[in-house]
């Protein structure tokens, strides 16, 4: 098995133009944003090698309306593979006889909770001690975030923001067992599962969470387990493990996404250049700030009008999480960027640092009908806002064939694998769940 690159602090290559050959060199970002406009064709260049890529051959349909071509925050369009979108006629109107998805369910009332003081201050909410569990809340941030950061994680689920924003979807519960944090979740099928204990290796903590799953009548499935943990923490024959290809995160070199150099990016580069030619005087890239939040929210809800379906409950959860992420950016440590065209926000992305060398993009939305816009928001965010990172994690494809094809087209440096593990025998109930499920 090829070794994936270890975490390193990335630097942009010396001597490369700030614009990577796609347009004129970018100007330093003034407060609130950096202007990026159209430009000349890029110079010829040789693509960098990709190490450790294990992607399956691309197959299936093209992304539907509103799905950025290439890579997006993995939660865009989450849902069971092959779930149909509502049929729509010209101008976005529902086609005769088509089932139109219901309106976005109203979010739970938000009193805009504020994060508690940092550790060492008064008012920090403490995690309950095992065997007690409590629903995940913002007050646990200052205990959970350091525990997750200490792992130098490679997979996108291991951040407090990710857990908190999808706490409704998976009904996360947390507990403290010695030096470990235990996290329980619930899949869309209703089955309870557990994260591997967060903390140093501790067989007793593993035993505790397995016992809790059995007490609740569930198969003791642990997910997501990073590939590096399988042999060390869950070795055979005591454990059985299966990689879930649909949940593997796509990790790219920031430099590749920022410059799109070489023949392998020819199609993506052409789409970007077409956008730059057509909107050279009308588009601007800016860091996402409070002044953009309302327009970004409208864009996310417009995406849901096209993509959300009662057959795909995760799409509604995606929109609710995105809405809350925009509202709680500061509390959750999220950063993002926007593309304005003719003064209006047409695309945005939002994410956070994952480890010292990797930034994870949780959300990315583009307004339908703008060819090349997905390439522009992807490139500009990497070029202007992520200069200190070597890698960009753009999350999983959830088994969607079109999304898999689009993500592979950006040539990931490697896939961050996630495994489902069960004790040998599985407690007499079931086996390791099959590939392609939306969370367990």
Buried (B, 14 or more C-beta within 10 A) or exposed (E): EEEBBEBEEBEBEEEBBBBBBBBBEBEEBEEEBBBBBBBEEBEEBEBBEBEBBBBEEEEBEEBBEBBBBBBBBBBBBBBBBEBEBBEBEEEEEEEEEBEEBEEBEEEEEEEEEEBBEEEEEEEBBEBBEBEEBBEBEBBBBBBBBEBBBEBBBBBBBBBBBBBBBBBBBBBBBBBBBBEBBBBBBBBBEEBBBBBBBBBEEBEEBBEBBBEBBBEEEBBBBBBBBBBEBBEEBBEEEEBBBBBBBBBBBBBBBBBBBBBBBBEBBEBBBBBBBBBBEBBBEEBBBBBBEEEBBEBBBEBBBBBBBBBBBEBBBBBBBBBBBBBBBBBBBEBBBBBBBBBBBEEEBBBBBBBBBBBBBBBBBBBBBBBBEBEBBBBBBBBBBBBBBBEBBBBBBBBBBBBBBBBBBBBBBBBBBBBBBBBBBBBEEBBEEEEBBEBBBBBB
